[in-house]
Amino acid sequence: DQQVKQNSPSLSVQEGRISILNCDYTNSMFDYFLWYKKYPAEGPTFLISISSIKDKNEDGRFTVFLNKSAKHLSLHIVPSQPGDSAVYFCAASDGSYNFNKFYFGSGTKLNVKP
Amino acid sequence: SQTIHQWPATLVQPVGSPLSLECTVEGTSNPNLYWYRQAAGRGLQLLFYSVGIGQISSEVPQNLSASRPQDRQFILSSKKLLLSDSGFYLCAWSAIRDRMFFGSGTQLSVL
């Protein structure tokens, strides 16, 4: 049973516009949520995280929104750039474990067109 | 600053051969260590995690094993590789709840 879901396998956006990547989760014990960016044949790179006690976190062009009642989070990239083209993974950290256990979604491939 | 090293970057192995992938972390102590696998076109599947030396937990039954002989060293092994073991293997470490850092990955092809 997948506890973190990214239902859109791909997204295509024009350069300069906003990219919105979505993620849903089922486990109410998740206390941190993370976004990663991954290029082919490379390890994922950490982008931004948010605590479950917040509803928004910004870092430059990247903003993550958390809606706990809907168990939904989203990553906004504004403005989108061709270099943002990659696979984006959302992840959640389960606070009920005695170690940092992270669950990952299946990823969304973002294509930013010049 | 902390860094994670993973090698080799690419590996082609025949079915039935052994496997050893190594990962080391620098700049931190007593990290949580992880092995993930990404099959072609799929998400990240947690294979093993470790909270300390000699402490290994397996998430899924499989043909692989892991060991942590030193605090910052994590090894993924197999005695006999299967075709289904092909994939992109990632080592990762974490010391805080909102952050995990990945190595550069190993592309394993079993032929």
Backbone of each chain as ProteinMPNN parsed JSONL, in Angstrom:
{"seq_chain_A": "DQQVKQNSPSLSVQEGRISILNCDYTNSMFDYFLWYKKYPAEGPTFLISISSIKDKNEDGRFTVFLNKSAKHLSLHIVPSQPGDSAVYFCAASDGSYNFNKFYFGSGTKLNVKP", "coords_chain_A": {"N_chain_A": [[0.841, -1.188, 0.0], [0.757, 2.049, -1.048], [1.875, 4.834, 0.575], [2.497, 7.388, -0.049], [1.66, 9.297, -2.752], [2.069, 10.191, -6.133], [0.189, 11.263, -8.519], [0.376, 12.186, -11.088], [2.249, 11.244, -13.695], [3.724, 12.743, -15.479], [4.484, 16.126, -16.539], [4.115, 18.999, -18.476], [5.399, 22.166, -19.14], [5.512, 25.599, -20.1], [8.44, 27.568, -20.496], [9.083, 30.041, -18.024], [6.535, 30.062, -17.026], [4.349, 28.901, -14.356], [5.087, 25.909, -12.587], [3.344, 23.26, -11.199], [3.493, 20.766, -8.972], [2.069, 17.88, -7.674], [1.156, 16.007, -4.711], [-0.044, 13.362, -2.754], [-0.933, 11.959, 0.436], [-1.388, 9.326, 2.881], [-0.916, 8.699, 5.529], [-1.367, 9.82, 8.728], [0.626, 10.148, 10.559], [2.848, 11.232, 9.44], [5.323, 13.67, 9.707], [7.111, 15.401, 8.524], [7.663, 16.727, 5.282], [9.124, 16.31, 2.116], [10.751, 17.463, -0.867], [12.331, 16.302, -3.792], [14.643, 16.518, -6.481], [15.493, 14.896, -9.462], [17.889, 13.979, -11.809], [18.474, 11.951, -14.751], [20.337, 8.982, -14.116], [21.567, 10.008, -11.876], [21.871, 10.748, -8.328], [19.019, 11.646, -6.279], [18.402, 15.083, -5.541], [18.094, 17.129, -2.746], [15.469, 19.48, -2.388], [13.506, 21.113, -0.954], [11.788, 21.344, 2.167], [9.028, 20.78, 4.448], [7.517, 21.272, 7.559], [4.972, 19.525, 9.373], [3.566, 21.263, 10.909], [3.387, 23.584, 9.641], [2.033, 25.485, 6.843], [3.123, 26.444, 4.582], [6.178, 26.88, 2.826], [8.958, 28.623, 1.656], [11.589, 28.868, -0.757], [13.477, 30.645, -2.579], [12.765, 30.191, -5.943], [11.111, 28.128, -5.391], [8.269, 26.859, -3.77], [6.581, 25.209, -1.24], [3.46, 23.893, -0.453], [1.272, 22.867, 2.104], [-1.543, 20.992, 2.833], [-3.077, 19.834, 5.37], [-5.561, 18.822, 6.139], [-6.592, 17.828, 3.8], [-4.643, 16.047, 3.239], [-2.569, 16.622, 1.41], [0.051, 17.865, -0.602], [1.904, 20.353, -2.39], [4.268, 21.395, -4.843], [5.436, 24.399, -6.0], [6.924, 25.943, -8.72], [8.315, 28.844, -9.69], [9.667, 31.433, -11.669], [9.347, 28.831, -14.124], [12.141, 27.072, -15.462], [14.157, 25.856, -18.217], [16.207, 24.225, -17.179], [14.99, 23.124, -15.017], [13.805, 20.852, -15.8], [13.268, 17.596, -15.019], [12.908, 14.653, -12.935], [10.661, 14.778, -10.286], [10.42, 13.992, -6.924], [8.236, 13.48, -4.231], [8.396, 13.14, -0.696], [7.847, 11.675, 2.513], [8.236, 11.86, 6.028], [8.061, 9.57, 8.616], [6.928, 10.013, 11.775], [6.508, 8.145, 13.754], [8.412, 6.267, 14.058], [11.579, 5.142, 15.429], [13.657, 6.004, 14.031], [14.762, 7.862, 11.148], [12.473, 7.454, 8.923], [11.64, 7.409, 5.62], [9.16, 7.83, 3.144], [8.584, 7.493, -0.288], [7.077, 9.03, -3.163], [6.092, 8.029, -6.508], [7.131, 9.696, -8.37], [7.193, 12.568, -10.589], [7.624, 13.494, -13.869], [8.946, 16.382, -15.0], [8.787, 18.569, -17.7], [10.147, 21.348, -19.003], [9.498, 23.575, -21.426], [11.384, 25.437, -23.788]], "CA_chain_A": [[0.0, 0.0, 0.0], [1.619, 3.201, -1.19], [1.408, 5.876, 1.479], [2.758, 8.677, -0.694], [1.296, 9.092, -4.156], [2.144, 11.261, -7.11], [-0.706, 10.683, -9.513], [0.713, 12.643, -12.439], [3.591, 10.775, -14.057], [4.458, 13.738, -16.254], [3.931, 17.478, -16.618], [4.834, 19.823, -19.439], [5.139, 23.576, -18.848], [6.293, 26.541, -20.882], [9.421, 28.35, -19.75], [8.571, 31.291, -17.483], [5.246, 29.858, -16.371], [4.405, 28.189, -13.091], [4.948, 24.454, -12.548], [2.726, 22.806, -9.952], [3.62, 19.318, -8.82], [1.188, 17.49, -6.581], [1.486, 14.798, -3.948], [-1.036, 13.009, -1.739], [-0.451, 10.952, 1.374], [-2.471, 8.708, 3.646], [-0.536, 8.445, 6.917], [-1.435, 11.032, 9.545], [1.825, 10.225, 11.404], [3.917, 11.941, 8.739], [5.539, 14.971, 10.33], [7.882, 16.249, 7.614], [7.48, 16.408, 3.869], [10.304, 16.743, 1.378], [10.761, 17.365, -2.328], [13.622, 16.031, -4.389], [14.772, 16.637, -7.933], [16.408, 13.86, -9.912], [18.257, 13.848, -13.21], [18.79, 10.556, -15.087], [21.618, 8.404, -13.705], [22.136, 10.737, -10.737], [21.097, 10.658, -7.118], [18.095, 12.763, -6.048], [18.925, 16.251, -4.837], [17.098, 17.736, -1.871], [15.033, 20.817, -2.797], [12.823, 21.894, 0.062], [10.973, 20.523, 3.061], [8.064, 21.507, 5.249], [7.035, 20.59, 8.749], [3.514, 19.371, 9.379], [2.931, 22.345, 11.672], [3.328, 24.748, 8.758], [1.279, 25.248, 5.621], [3.846, 26.989, 3.45], [7.598, 27.146, 2.993], [9.514, 29.159, 0.407], [13.03, 28.953, -0.927], [13.728, 31.137, -3.93], [11.677, 29.939, -6.896], [10.384, 26.944, -4.95], [7.376, 26.994, -2.632], [5.816, 24.0, -0.949], [2.231, 24.116, 0.274], [0.767, 21.663, 2.76], [-2.937, 21.013, 3.272], [-3.151, 18.637, 6.21], [-6.921, 18.259, 6.164], [-6.753, 17.081, 2.557], [-3.472, 15.19, 3.105], [-2.084, 16.981, 0.085], [1.063, 18.91, -0.696], [2.258, 20.707, -3.755], [5.49, 22.165, -5.078], [5.295, 25.402, -7.038], [8.186, 26.466, -9.246], [8.001, 30.064, -10.435], [9.236, 30.938, -12.969], [9.978, 27.57, -14.537], [13.276, 27.223, -16.372], [14.469, 24.573, -18.863], [17.037, 23.426, -16.289], [14.148, 22.464, -14.019], [13.331, 19.586, -16.367], [13.806, 16.488, -14.228], [11.865, 13.933, -12.208], [10.497, 15.305, -8.943], [9.858, 13.053, -5.966], [7.884, 13.933, -2.895], [8.685, 12.14, 0.329], [7.303, 11.997, 3.832], [8.957, 11.252, 7.144], [7.106, 9.005, 9.57], [7.358, 10.334, 13.122], [6.224, 7.089, 14.725], [9.552, 5.363, 14.125], [12.719, 5.628, 16.197], [14.695, 6.457, 13.113], [14.165, 8.7, 10.116], [11.961, 6.605, 7.855], [11.077, 8.233, 4.561], [8.384, 7.179, 2.103], [8.671, 8.278, -1.513], [6.135, 8.845, -4.247], [6.644, 7.405, -7.713], [7.794, 10.71, -9.175], [6.562, 13.264, -11.715], [8.632, 13.998, -14.787], [8.641, 17.734, -15.456], [9.457, 19.034, -18.91], [9.962, 22.784, -19.203], [9.792, 23.844, -22.834], [11.913, 26.793, -24.007]], "C_chain_A": [[0.88, 1.243, 0.0], [1.076, 4.342, -0.352], [1.656, 7.273, 0.94], [2.541, 8.481, -2.191], [1.481, 10.361, -4.968], [1.393, 10.746, -8.33], [-0.443, 11.141, -10.94], [2.113, 12.177, -12.787], [4.404, 11.805, -14.836], [3.706, 15.056, -16.284], [4.777, 18.271, -17.582], [4.415, 21.273, -19.256], [6.017, 24.442, -19.738], [7.249, 27.307, -19.976], [8.804, 29.674, -19.292], [7.243, 31.169, -16.764], [5.438, 29.101, -15.062], [4.275, 26.682, -13.311], [4.367, 24.088, -11.191], [2.756, 21.287, -9.935], [2.875, 18.907, -7.56], [1.565, 16.155, -5.96], [0.395, 14.583, -2.906], [-0.476, 11.945, -0.808], [-1.609, 10.446, 2.217], [-2.185, 8.627, 5.146], [-0.517, 9.738, 7.727], [-0.236, 11.175, 10.484], [2.992, 10.914, 10.699], [4.09, 13.334, 9.337], [6.429, 15.909, 9.525], [7.652, 15.761, 6.195], [8.607, 17.056, 3.089], [10.054, 16.633, -0.118], [12.19, 17.196, -2.808], [13.52, 16.176, -5.898], [15.805, 15.614, -8.378], [16.608, 13.918, -11.426], [18.584, 12.382, -13.487], [20.196, 10.167, -14.652], [22.327, 9.218, -12.621], [21.287, 10.491, -9.496], [20.143, 11.831, -6.976], [18.758, 13.861, -5.233], [17.815, 16.876, -4.015], [16.768, 19.161, -2.336], [14.516, 21.628, -1.624], [12.007, 20.948, 0.922], [9.994, 21.419, 3.808], [7.648, 20.642, 6.43], [5.509, 20.522, 8.708], [2.806, 20.462, 10.172], [2.849, 23.635, 10.85], [2.45, 24.434, 7.556], [1.989, 25.77, 4.384], [5.313, 27.162, 3.804], [8.174, 27.543, 1.642], [11.023, 29.116, 0.417], [13.296, 29.347, -2.375], [12.535, 30.913, -4.829], [10.762, 28.792, -6.463], [9.554, 27.241, -3.706], [6.629, 25.688, -2.457], [4.626, 24.397, -0.084], [1.752, 22.796, 0.861], [-0.664, 21.885, 3.219], [-3.182, 19.729, 4.05], [-4.529, 18.008, 6.187], [-7.181, 17.421, 4.921], [-5.644, 16.06, 2.354], [-2.849, 15.375, 1.707], [-0.988, 18.033, 0.201], [1.398, 19.155, -2.151], [3.548, 21.515, -3.756], [5.236, 23.106, -6.24], [6.678, 25.889, -7.444], [7.836, 27.66, -10.125], [9.23, 30.973, -10.495], [9.967, 29.647, -13.321], [11.071, 27.854, -15.569], [13.578, 25.859, -17.016], [15.324, 23.649, -17.997], [16.264, 22.742, -15.179], [13.62, 21.12, -14.525], [14.036, 18.415, -15.697], [12.617, 15.702, -13.667], [11.833, 14.458, -10.772], [9.798, 14.262, -8.062], [9.413, 13.803, -4.717], [8.121, 12.788, -1.932], [8.1, 12.619, 1.649], [8.049, 11.213, 4.892], [7.956, 10.822, 8.21], [7.625, 9.2, 10.991], [7.138, 9.244, 14.139], [7.373, 6.106, 14.861], [10.684, 5.987, 14.941], [13.91, 5.948, 15.308], [13.983, 7.24, 12.013], [13.731, 7.822, 8.952], [11.208, 7.466, 6.854], [10.343, 7.371, 3.548], [8.377, 8.088, 0.878], [7.499, 7.992, -2.435], [6.844, 8.282, -5.465], [7.275, 8.397, -8.677], [6.92, 11.308, -10.259], [7.669, 13.832, -12.585], [8.183, 15.347, -15.323], [9.464, 18.069, -16.68], [9.136, 20.511, -19.085], [10.437, 23.13, -20.608], [10.288, 25.27, -23.015], [10.967, 27.641, -24.845]], "O_chain_A": [[1.654, 1.466, 0.931], [-0.061, 4.772, -0.548], [1.075, 8.241, 1.433], [3.154, 7.614, -2.814], [1.102, 11.454, -4.546], [1.893, 9.905, -9.077], [-0.968, 10.562, -11.89], [3.081, 12.678, -12.216], [5.634, 11.746, -14.85], [2.492, 15.116, -16.09], [6.006, 18.231, -17.523], [3.223, 21.582, -19.22], [7.133, 24.058, -20.087], [6.915, 27.648, -18.842], [8.101, 30.343, -20.05], [6.859, 32.047, -15.992], [6.552, 28.713, -14.712], [3.46, 26.232, -14.117], [4.846, 24.554, -10.157], [2.134, 20.619, -10.762], [3.038, 19.52, -6.505], [2.195, 15.302, -6.585], [-0.037, 15.532, -2.251], [0.353, 11.129, -1.21], [-2.676, 11.058, 2.26], [-3.112, 8.501, 5.946], [0.263, 10.645, 7.438], [-0.088, 12.208, 11.138], [4.028, 11.151, 11.321], [3.125, 14.088, 9.46], [6.49, 17.102, 9.823], [7.474, 14.571, 5.938], [8.999, 18.192, 3.357], [9.253, 15.816, -0.573], [13.12, 17.837, -2.319], [12.463, 15.983, -6.498], [16.86, 15.474, -7.76], [15.656, 13.908, -12.206], [18.933, 11.644, -12.566], [21.137, 10.946, -14.808], [23.545, 9.126, -12.467], [20.132, 10.078, -9.595], [20.421, 12.911, -7.496], [19.571, 13.594, -4.348], [16.722, 17.124, -4.523], [17.665, 19.948, -2.639], [15.031, 22.708, -1.333], [11.586, 19.884, 0.468], [10.114, 22.644, 3.802], [7.456, 19.433, 6.299], [4.851, 21.356, 8.086], [1.581, 20.576, 10.115], [2.311, 24.644, 11.308], [2.156, 23.272, 7.277], [1.521, 25.568, 3.263], [5.656, 27.539, 4.925], [7.921, 26.899, 0.624], [11.661, 29.302, 1.454], [13.335, 28.504, -3.271], [11.431, 31.372, -4.539], [9.75, 28.525, -7.11], [10.051, 27.795, -2.725], [6.105, 25.129, -3.421], [4.767, 25.14, 0.888], [1.813, 21.751, 0.214], [-0.957, 22.859, 3.913], [-3.456, 18.677, 3.473], [-4.652, 16.783, 6.213], [-7.902, 16.425, 4.976], [-5.69, 15.284, 1.4], [-2.644, 14.422, 0.954], [-1.086, 18.967, 0.996], [1.207, 18.301, -3.016], [3.868, 22.219, -2.798], [4.867, 22.674, -7.332], [7.505, 26.209, -6.589], [7.167, 27.528, -11.15], [9.799, 31.267, -9.444], [11.082, 29.411, -12.857], [10.947, 28.737, -16.418], [13.286, 24.821, -16.422], [15.184, 22.428, -18.068], [16.8, 21.885, -14.477], [13.052, 20.343, -13.757], [15.254, 18.267, -15.8], [11.462, 16.056, -13.905], [12.874, 14.564, -10.124], [8.742, 13.731, -8.408], [10.135, 14.661, -4.21], [8.055, 11.616, -2.305], [7.891, 13.813, 1.863], [8.439, 10.064, 4.686], [7.115, 11.608, 8.646], [8.643, 8.62, 11.369], [7.543, 9.395, 15.291], [7.315, 5.202, 15.694], [10.738, 7.204, 15.119], [15.028, 6.137, 15.787], [12.754, 7.275, 11.958], [14.544, 7.486, 8.091], [10.257, 8.163, 7.206], [10.832, 6.318, 3.141], [8.188, 9.299, 0.991], [6.989, 6.873, -2.49], [8.058, 8.082, -5.449], [7.878, 8.006, -9.677], [6.023, 10.65, -10.786], [8.54, 14.559, -12.107], [7.169, 15.447, -16.014], [10.681, 17.88, -16.701], [7.98, 20.879, -19.292], [11.617, 22.996, -20.934], [9.703, 26.209, -22.474], [11.261, 28.804, -25.12]]}, "seq_chain_B": "SQTIHQWPATLVQPVGSPLSLECTVEGTSNPNLYWYRQAAGRGLQLLFYSVGIGQISSEVPQNLSASRPQDRQFILSSKKLLLSDSGFYLCAWSAIRDRMFFGSGTQLSVL", "coords_chain_B": {"N_chain_B": [[31.656, 19.995, 6.074], [29.102, 17.634, 5.107], [29.524, 14.699, 3.172], [28.696, 12.167, 0.755], [29.765, 9.155, -0.555], [29.587, 6.931, -3.242], [30.11, 3.932, -4.881], [30.655, 1.37, -7.471], [29.951, 3.629, -10.251], [28.748, 2.539, -12.468], [27.862, -0.754, -13.342], [28.185, -3.893, -14.786], [27.085, -7.086, -14.67], [27.209, -10.674, -14.837], [24.453, -13.003, -14.668], [24.14, -14.78, -11.633], [26.562, -14.084, -10.58], [28.549, -12.587, -7.898], [27.846, -9.629, -5.844], [28.945, -6.446, -4.766], [28.39, -3.408, -3.421], [29.497, -0.276, -2.369], [29.297, 2.266, 0.125], [30.128, 5.32, 1.601], [30.09, 7.74, 4.2], [30.959, 11.048, 4.998], [31.867, 13.488, 7.47], [29.895, 13.404, 9.391], [28.455, 11.741, 12.237], [27.249, 8.581, 13.387], [25.016, 8.301, 11.55], [21.702, 7.639, 10.193], [21.519, 5.111, 7.802], [20.826, 4.136, 4.417], [19.693, 1.922, 1.809], [18.389, 2.269, -1.359], [16.428, 1.319, -4.204], [15.85, 2.03, -7.576], [13.842, 0.885, -9.946], [13.58, 0.588, -13.532], [11.777, 3.318, -14.741], [10.315, 3.505, -12.421], [9.437, 4.341, -8.965], [11.203, 5.142, -5.873], [12.38, 2.524, -4.018], [12.671, 1.407, -0.765], [15.211, -0.593, 0.435], [17.024, -1.498, 2.492], [17.766, -0.393, 5.837], [19.765, 1.233, 8.342], [20.457, 1.859, 11.716], [22.696, 1.889, 13.221], [26.054, 0.593, 13.815], [26.35, -2.672, 12.617], [23.623, -3.032, 12.804], [20.985, -3.883, 10.963], [18.121, -3.524, 8.99], [15.674, -5.031, 6.998], [13.542, -4.129, 4.368], [12.145, -5.361, 2.33], [11.673, -8.695, 1.183], [14.318, -10.355, -0.485], [16.953, -10.955, -2.849], [19.172, -9.798, -1.87], [21.576, -8.48, 0.493], [22.653, -6.512, 3.323], [25.258, -4.723, 5.007], [26.844, -3.121, 7.788], [29.737, -2.387, 8.6], [31.301, -0.403, 9.736], [30.824, 2.812, 11.32], [30.233, 4.773, 9.377], [29.988, 3.417, 6.998], [28.405, 1.568, 4.51], [27.28, -1.361, 3.057], [26.124, -3.07, 0.235], [25.166, -6.261, -0.792], [25.271, -9.32, -2.715], [25.089, -12.814, -3.131], [24.536, -14.279, -5.385], [23.606, -12.927, -8.289], [20.45, -12.018, -9.765], [18.479, -11.645, -12.775], [16.427, -9.871, -12.214], [17.531, -8.19, -10.369], [18.594, -6.028, -11.557], [18.928, -2.501, -11.844], [18.786, 0.887, -10.563], [20.775, 1.772, -7.993], [20.746, 3.336, -4.891], [22.45, 4.904, -2.296], [21.894, 6.394, 0.866], [21.878, 8.918, 3.456], [20.85, 10.069, 6.707], [20.352, 12.417, 9.315], [18.679, 14.07, 10.567], [15.171, 14.846, 10.925], [13.98, 16.061, 8.731], [15.471, 15.768, 6.449], [17.274, 14.078, 3.959], [20.059, 12.681, 2.366], [21.384, 11.784, -0.745], [23.589, 9.46, -2.405], [25.464, 9.328, -5.514], [24.605, 7.205, -6.967], [24.39, 3.837, -8.383], [24.349, 2.243, -11.403], [23.182, -0.776, -12.097], [23.452, -3.488, -14.192], [22.285, -6.603, -14.906], [23.105, -9.338, -16.727]], "CA_chain_B": [[30.372, 19.642, 5.485], [28.928, 16.203, 4.941], [29.503, 14.173, 1.806], [28.437, 10.741, 0.643], [30.436, 8.573, -1.718], [29.011, 5.647, -3.618], [30.776, 3.385, -6.072], [30.981, 2.104, -8.69], [28.844, 4.355, -10.886], [28.124, 1.624, -13.414], [28.32, -2.133, -13.155], [27.535, -4.918, -15.608], [27.445, -8.361, -14.065], [26.432, -11.816, -15.341], [23.573, -13.698, -13.733], [24.816, -15.754, -10.796], [27.815, -13.55, -10.028], [28.332, -11.851, -6.644], [27.751, -8.169, -5.932], [29.295, -5.645, -3.599], [28.348, -1.969, -3.631], [29.941, 0.36, -1.14], [28.884, 3.645, 0.364], [30.703, 5.899, 2.809], [29.638, 9.093, 4.522], [31.962, 11.842, 5.703], [31.436, 14.734, 8.069], [28.842, 13.215, 10.383], [28.634, 10.49, 12.981], [26.042, 7.819, 13.716], [23.856, 8.627, 10.712], [20.879, 6.572, 9.642], [21.966, 4.807, 6.445], [19.768, 3.495, 3.643], [19.851, 1.516, 0.422], [17.18, 2.332, -2.16], [16.556, 0.892, -5.598], [14.884, 2.564, -8.529], [13.739, 0.094, -11.168], [13.344, 1.434, -14.702], [10.464, 3.937, -14.794], [9.593, 3.346, -11.16], [9.835, 5.196, -7.858], [12.303, 4.704, -5.02], [11.986, 1.467, -3.096], [13.612, 1.215, 0.339], [15.649, -1.983, 0.558], [17.597, -1.712, 3.823], [18.183, 0.771, 6.592], [20.606, 0.905, 9.492], [20.534, 2.938, 12.705], [23.981, 1.814, 13.901], [26.965, -0.463, 13.373], [25.85, -4.034, 12.755], [22.157, -3.061, 12.891], [20.438, -3.82, 9.616], [16.729, -3.937, 8.846], [15.284, -5.228, 5.608], [12.166, -3.725, 4.104], [11.497, -6.286, 1.401], [12.439, -9.937, 0.975], [14.978, -10.274, -1.768], [18.189, -11.675, -3.071], [20.267, -8.921, -1.479], [21.827, -8.289, 1.921], [23.392, -5.293, 3.614], [26.071, -4.757, 6.222], [27.398, -1.839, 8.234], [30.903, -2.77, 9.413], [31.781, 0.791, 10.429], [29.754, 3.788, 11.54], [29.877, 5.534, 8.192], [30.157, 2.569, 5.836], [27.229, 0.73, 4.282], [27.604, -2.217, 1.918], [25.032, -3.872, -0.328], [25.795, -7.458, -1.347], [24.5, -10.478, -3.153], [25.951, -13.959, -3.436], [24.254, -14.675, -6.765], [22.694, -11.954, -8.876], [19.369, -12.415, -10.657], [18.142, -10.616, -13.759], [15.538, -8.899, -11.581], [18.303, -7.288, -9.507], [19.0, -4.85, -12.336], [18.278, -1.265, -11.426], [19.636, 2.001, -10.117], [20.874, 1.635, -6.543], [21.095, 4.594, -4.241], [22.75, 4.944, -0.87], [21.489, 7.683, 1.422], [22.065, 9.077, 4.888], [20.008, 11.074, 7.339], [20.622, 12.626, 10.735], [17.577, 14.868, 11.092], [13.912, 14.313, 10.426], [13.471, 16.662, 7.493], [16.518, 15.801, 5.437], [17.992, 12.866, 3.592], [20.981, 12.997, 1.278], [21.658, 10.609, -1.555], [24.785, 9.338, -3.207], [25.283, 9.539, -6.949], [23.929, 6.038, -7.53], [25.072, 2.808, -9.173], [23.49, 1.589, -12.393], [23.534, -2.197, -12.176], [22.822, -4.285, -15.247], [22.566, -8.026, -14.776], [22.86, -9.89, -18.061]], "C_chain_B": [[30.324, 18.123, 5.24], [28.924, 15.828, 3.461], [29.247, 12.677, 1.859], [29.045, 10.245, -0.651], [29.855, 7.186, -1.978], [29.716, 5.181, -4.884], [30.541, 1.893, -6.222], [29.768, 2.816, -9.254], [28.056, 3.441, -11.82], [28.713, 0.237, -13.224], [27.505, -3.057, -14.04], [28.021, -6.266, -15.102], [26.629, -9.49, -14.691], [25.535, -12.383, -14.243], [24.381, -14.727, -12.944], [26.112, -15.267, -10.185], [27.521, -12.797, -8.731], [28.307, -10.343, -6.88], [28.249, -7.544, -4.632], [29.309, -4.185, -3.996], [28.673, -1.304, -2.301], [29.551, 1.826, -1.079], [29.561, 4.12, 1.639], [30.226, 7.332, 2.966], [30.745, 9.78, 5.298], [31.313, 13.048, 6.356], [30.284, 14.62, 9.048], [29.112, 11.913, 11.108], [27.278, 9.901, 13.335], [24.83, 8.206, 12.862], [22.965, 7.403, 10.518], [21.344, 6.366, 8.203], [20.921, 3.958, 5.74], [20.303, 3.012, 2.304], [18.472, 1.542, -0.235], [17.477, 1.747, -3.54], [15.461, 1.57, -6.416], [14.916, 1.67, -9.762], [13.354, 1.033, -12.306], [11.911, 1.967, -14.692], [9.66, 3.858, -13.507], [10.097, 4.343, -10.119], [10.977, 4.593, -7.06], [11.791, 3.691, -4.003], [13.058, 1.29, -2.023], [13.932, -0.266, 0.477], [16.103, -2.307, 1.982], [17.805, -0.364, 4.511], [18.96, 0.303, 7.81], [20.671, 2.104, 10.431], [21.849, 2.907, 13.469], [24.813, 0.662, 13.378], [26.359, -1.834, 13.645], [24.34, -4.156, 12.821], [21.566, -2.829, 11.519], [18.989, -4.277, 9.655], [16.397, -3.999, 7.362], [13.823, -4.874, 5.426], [11.42, -4.711, 3.213], [12.343, -7.551, 1.274], [13.06, -9.919, -0.416], [16.275, -11.052, -1.74], [19.4, -10.9, -2.564], [20.42, -8.911, 0.037], [22.625, -7.015, 2.101], [24.195, -5.476, 4.89], [26.594, -3.37, 6.518], [28.564, -2.149, 9.169], [31.51, -1.619, 10.201], [30.671, 1.831, 10.47], [29.284, 4.465, 10.263], [30.073, 4.743, 6.898], [28.973, 1.621, 5.728], [27.476, -0.049, 2.997], [26.37, -3.015, 1.509], [25.652, -5.044, -1.066], [24.772, -8.439, -1.878], [25.482, -11.605, -3.438], [25.777, -14.389, -4.878], [23.209, -13.741, -7.345], [21.658, -12.617, -9.774], [19.138, -11.301, -11.676], [17.32, -9.497, -13.117], [16.263, -7.95, -10.623], [18.791, -6.052, -10.268], [18.235, -3.618, -11.862], [19.295, -0.225, -11.019], [19.615, 2.0, -8.595], [21.408, 2.923, -5.922], [21.348, 4.376, -2.759], [22.35, 6.322, -0.363], [21.786, 7.711, 2.918], [21.15, 10.17, 5.418], [20.395, 11.181, 8.8], [19.524, 13.463, 11.389], [16.306, 14.48, 10.354], [13.492, 14.884, 9.073], [14.509, 16.677, 6.383], [17.112, 14.418, 5.219], [18.853, 13.212, 2.387], [21.391, 11.714, 0.581], [23.051, 10.653, -2.168], [24.44, 9.48, -4.682], [24.685, 8.325, -7.656], [24.834, 5.092, -8.292], [24.055, 2.179, -10.115], [23.973, 0.155, -12.554], [22.737, -2.862, -13.291], [23.254, -5.726, -15.08], [22.16, -8.692, -16.085], [22.945, -11.423, -18.05]], "O_chain_B": [[31.349, 17.444, 5.177], [28.389, 16.549, 2.62], [29.533, 12.009, 2.853], [28.86, 10.845, -1.71], [29.663, 6.387, -1.062], [29.892, 5.945, -5.832], [30.26, 1.208, -5.239], [28.656, 2.614, -8.765], [26.837, 3.566, -11.94], [29.908, 0.079, -12.976], [26.275, -3.006, -14.039], [29.219, -6.55, -15.106], [25.467, -9.281, -15.043], [25.824, -12.257, -13.053], [25.199, -15.453, -13.508], [26.705, -15.96, -9.357], [26.379, -12.409, -8.485], [28.684, -9.847, -7.941], [27.999, -8.058, -3.542], [30.132, -3.763, -4.808], [28.188, -1.717, -1.247], [29.487, 2.522, -2.092], [29.57, 3.409, 2.644], [29.99, 8.038, 1.985], [31.391, 9.171, 6.15], [30.32, 13.572, 5.852], [29.749, 15.636, 9.491], [29.899, 11.084, 10.652], [26.3, 10.617, 13.552], [23.74, 8.416, 13.394], [23.419, 6.268, 10.661], [21.541, 7.333, 7.467], [20.219, 3.165, 6.368], [21.228, 3.594, 1.736], [17.52, 0.931, 0.251], [18.626, 1.692, -3.977], [14.308, 1.664, -5.995], [15.88, 1.685, -10.528], [12.863, 2.137, -12.072], [10.952, 1.197, -14.643], [8.456, 4.115, -13.507], [11.05, 5.085, -10.356], [11.637, 3.655, -7.507], [10.879, 3.978, -3.227], [14.222, 1.051, -2.341], [13.031, -1.094, 0.619], [15.63, -3.264, 2.595], [17.993, 0.663, 3.859], [18.843, -0.839, 8.253], [20.91, 3.23, 9.994], [22.107, 3.794, 14.282], [24.334, -0.153, 12.589], [25.913, -2.121, 14.755], [23.818, -5.268, 12.888], [21.633, -1.726, 10.976], [18.664, -5.29, 10.274], [16.789, -3.132, 6.582], [12.972, -5.265, 6.224], [10.205, -4.871, 3.332], [13.572, -7.489, 1.26], [12.423, -9.525, -1.393], [16.632, -11.704, -0.759], [20.537, -11.306, -2.805], [19.504, -9.287, 0.768], [23.207, -6.497, 1.147], [23.847, -6.29, 5.745], [26.765, -2.548, 5.618], [28.398, -2.171, 10.388], [32.162, -1.839, 11.222], [29.69, 1.731, 9.733], [28.09, 4.704, 10.08], [30.297, 5.323, 5.835], [28.584, 0.964, 6.693], [27.837, 0.528, 1.972], [25.665, -3.566, 2.355], [26.56, -4.859, -1.876], [23.588, -8.394, -1.543], [26.584, -11.365, -3.932], [26.733, -14.812, -5.529], [22.049, -13.768, -6.932], [21.925, -13.615, -10.443], [19.549, -10.16, -11.467], [17.499, -8.322, -13.439], [15.657, -7.003, -10.121], [19.344, -5.132, -9.665], [17.053, -3.69, -11.526], [20.504, -0.434, -11.12], [18.567, 2.202, -7.98], [22.391, 3.502, -6.383], [20.554, 3.743, -2.063], [22.458, 7.308, -1.092], [21.927, 6.67, 3.559], [20.733, 11.069, 4.688], [20.722, 10.186, 9.448], [19.448, 13.552, 12.615], [16.356, 13.861, 9.291], [12.725, 14.25, 8.348], [14.436, 17.505, 5.475], [17.41, 13.69, 6.166], [18.426, 13.947, 1.497], [21.7, 10.705, 1.214], [23.613, 11.72, -2.415], [23.29, 9.717, -5.052], [24.301, 8.415, -8.822], [25.896, 5.476, -8.781], [23.032, 1.65, -9.68], [25.054, -0.087, -13.09], [21.508, -2.802, -13.32], [24.445, -6.036, -15.109], [21.003, -8.614, -16.496], [22.765, -12.059, -19.089]]}, "name": "protein", "num_of_chains": 2, "seq": "DQQVKQNSPSLSVQEGRISILNCDYTNSMFDYFLWYKKYPAEGPTFLISISSIKDKNEDGRFTVFLNKSAKHLSLHIVPSQPGDSAVYFCAASDGSYNFNKFYFGSGTKLNVKPSQTIHQWPATLVQPVGSPLSLECTVEGTSNPNLYWYRQAAGRGLQLLFYSVGIGQISSEVPQNLSASRPQDRQFILSSKKLLLSDSGFYLCAWSAIRDRMFFGSGTQLSVL"}
